[in-house]
Amino acid sequence: MDSYKDQLAKAKKGNTTRSLVPKYHDFKSDGELIVGAFVSLAAVDGQAGEKSYNQYIFDTDEGLVKFHLGSAADNEVAAQFVEGMVYAIEYEGKEEISRNRSVNKFDIFEVMPSDIPKLKPTPPKSNGPKVDAQ
């Protein structure tokens, strides 16, 4: 039986290893895209005076990637992510919401396999606020 180090050497030679440490991605340019399966999220404390935000980990073609979307996007989409589902996240830049304040804008899609015809998008967890029609 091979030693563990020998097993590692063979795996590296056969390119069958996979890093469990995600690479950090910082969205900077409009159109940047991450496509992969949602793995997890964790709350991160903001710096002095900033809100906490979520850090997401996705399994992509390039390996594990971690990134943050910002608290505004967290409030909109974090509860909708399902572990193992594939999502496409495209950065659309920053939007100014008030003087000296801006939020990151993203277009986020759930990617469904085309070979499963009955699969439908995951419905939102709520239907939004109730409004009385008059």
N, C-alpha and C positions, 0 to 999 in steps of 0.2 A: 504494500500500500504506500502510495506517495505521501510525503510529509505535506503539511499545510503550505509550506513555502513552495514546494514543488508544484502543488496544485495551483497556487497563485501564478507561478511562472508560466505554466501551461495555459492557464486561462488568459493571461496577458498576451501570450504569443498567439493564441487563437482568437484574440479580440472578443472574449466572452465575459469581460468584467464590466461592471456598471457602477459608477460613482453614486453613492447615496447622499453626497453633499451637493445641494442645489447651488447653481451659479446665480448670482444676483443680476437682475435686469432692471435698468432704470429707463423708463420711457422718456425720450427727449425729443424725438422728431415725429411730426405728423405722419401717419401711415404705418408706423411700427406695428408689427403683428406678432402675437404669440398664439400658437394653436397647440392644444394638448389636452390631456385628461386631468381633471381637477383631482388633486391628492388631498390637500388640507389647507386650513387657514389658522392663523394664530393672531391674537390681539397683541399689538406692540404699543407700549407707552410712548406718547409723543414727547418731544423735547420740552423744556420748560415753557409752560403757557400754551402748548399745542394739544389738540385732542389726540386721543389714542386712535389707531387705525389698524387695519388688518394687513397681514402679510400672507400672501397666497403662495402655494407650491403647486406647480403643474408638471406633469410628465410629458415632455415634448420629444420630437424627433432628435433633438440635440442633447437630451438628457433632462434631469430635473432642473427646473428654473423657479426662482422665487422673486416676487415683485410686490409692490403695493399699488393700489389704485387711487387711494385718497379717501378720506372719510365720507365725502359726498357720494362717491361711487359705491363705497361699502354699504351705505344705507339703502341704495337702490338695488344692488344685485347679490350681496353676500349670502342672504338666506335662500336664494334660488339655486346656488351651485349644488350639484349632487356629486358625491364622490364617484369617480370612474367615468363620468360623462365627459365628452369632448366639447371644448368651447374654443371659439376664436375671439380674441380680444385685440381690437385695433385702436391705437391711440389717435385721437383727433385733436390733440393740442390742449391748450388751456383756454378757459372762458372766464372773462372778468365778470364777477357777480356784484361787486361794489368797489368803491375806491380802495385800492391796495389789497383787494382780496380776489383770488381766482380759484377755480376748481379744474381738476383734470377731467377731460371729456373722453369717453370711450364708446365704441360701438361693440357690443358683445352679443355673440350668437351661440346658441346651442347647436352643435353639429351632429346630425343624425345620419346613420348609415343609410345609403340609398337602397341597399339590398334587403331592408326590413320594411316592407310597405306599410305595415300597420303602426309603426312607431310614430308617435306624435310628440311635439314639444311638451316639456314639463309645464303644467299650468302654474301661474303665479300663486303664491301662498295666500294672497288676499285679492279681492276684486277692487281694491281701492276704497276711498271714502264713499259713504252712502250719501246720495243726493236726492232730495225730493223733487220730482218732476212736477211742474205746474203748467 
